[in-house]
Amino acid sequence: MTFTYKPQGVCSRMITFDIDDDGYIRNIAFMGGCNGNTQGLSKLAEGMKAEEVVKRLSGVCCGMRGTSCPDQLATAVQQALDEI
């Protein structure tokens, strides 16, 4: 199932990803943000269990923002898990 999330408080404008039938994250894509960082984050989280993404990335901050692209991905994945 494909999910779309509009991040809050970061440079990225949109995050899309799939959660497969076994609960793994696939096809992560960020629109906007720091290109190298979002590409690296996408590759690292690809194939990881959704719950593990939330556990590892929640609470990561970018400077004084109180959030980050990793934290926003975790929020998006948790929101998707809550919908499933």
C-alpha positions as CSV (number, residue, x, y, z in Angstrom):
1,M,0.0,0.0,0.0
2,T,1.3,3.4,-0.9
3,F,1.3,6.3,1.5
4,T,1.9,10.1,1.0
5,Y,2.8,12.4,3.9
6,K,3.3,16.2,4.0
7,P,6.2,16.8,6.4
8,Q,6.1,19.7,8.9
9,G,9.0,21.9,10.0
10,V,11.6,20.5,7.5
11,C,12.8,21.4,4.0
12,S,11.2,18.3,2.4
13,R,7.7,19.0,0.9
14,M,6.5,15.4,0.5
15,I,7.3,11.9,1.4
16,T,5.9,8.8,-0.3
17,F,6.6,5.2,0.5
18,D,5.0,1.7,0.4
19,I,4.5,-0.7,3.2
20,D,4.3,-4.2,1.8
21,D,2.1,-7.1,3.0
22,D,4.8,-8.3,5.3
23,G,5.3,-4.8,7.0
24,Y,8.5,-3.8,5.2
25,I,9.1,-0.2,3.9
26,R,9.7,0.1,0.1
27,N,10.0,2.8,-2.5
28,I,10.8,5.7,-0.2
29,A,10.9,9.1,-2.1
30,F,11.3,12.6,-0.7
31,M,10.3,15.7,-2.7
32,G,12.6,18.5,-1.7
33,G,15.1,18.6,1.2
34,C,18.8,18.0,1.2
35,N,19.2,15.7,-1.8
36,G,22.1,13.6,-0.5
37,N,20.7,13.2,2.9
38,T,17.2,12.2,1.7
39,Q,18.7,9.8,-0.8
40,G,20.9,8.2,1.9
41,L,18.0,8.0,4.4
42,S,15.8,6.4,1.7
43,K,18.4,3.8,0.9
44,L,19.1,3.0,4.6
45,A,15.4,2.6,5.5
46,E,14.5,0.6,2.3
47,G,13.6,-3.0,3.2
48,M,13.4,-2.3,7.0
49,K,10.4,-3.3,9.0
50,A,8.1,-0.3,9.5
51,E,8.2,-0.6,13.3
52,E,12.0,-0.5,13.2
53,V,12.0,2.7,11.1
54,V,9.8,4.4,13.7
55,K,11.9,3.1,16.6
56,R,15.2,4.2,15.1
57,L,14.3,7.5,13.5
58,S,11.8,9.1,15.9
59,G,13.2,12.1,17.8
60,V,16.1,12.8,15.4
61,C,16.5,16.6,15.3
62,C,18.0,18.9,12.6
63,G,19.5,21.8,14.4
64,M,17.0,23.7,16.6
65,R,14.0,22.6,14.6
66,G,12.9,19.9,17.0
67,T,12.4,17.6,14.0
68,S,14.2,16.4,10.9
69,C,13.6,14.4,7.7
70,P,14.3,11.2,9.5
71,D,11.9,12.1,12.3
72,Q,9.3,13.1,9.8
73,L,9.7,9.8,8.0
74,A,9.2,8.0,11.3
75,T,6.0,10.1,11.9
76,A,4.8,9.3,8.4
77,V,5.4,5.6,8.9
78,Q,3.7,5.6,12.3
79,Q,0.7,7.4,10.8
80,A,0.5,4.8,8.0
81,L,0.7,1.9,10.6
82,D,-2.1,3.5,12.5
83,E,-4.2,3.5,9.3
84,I,-3.6,-0.1,8.4
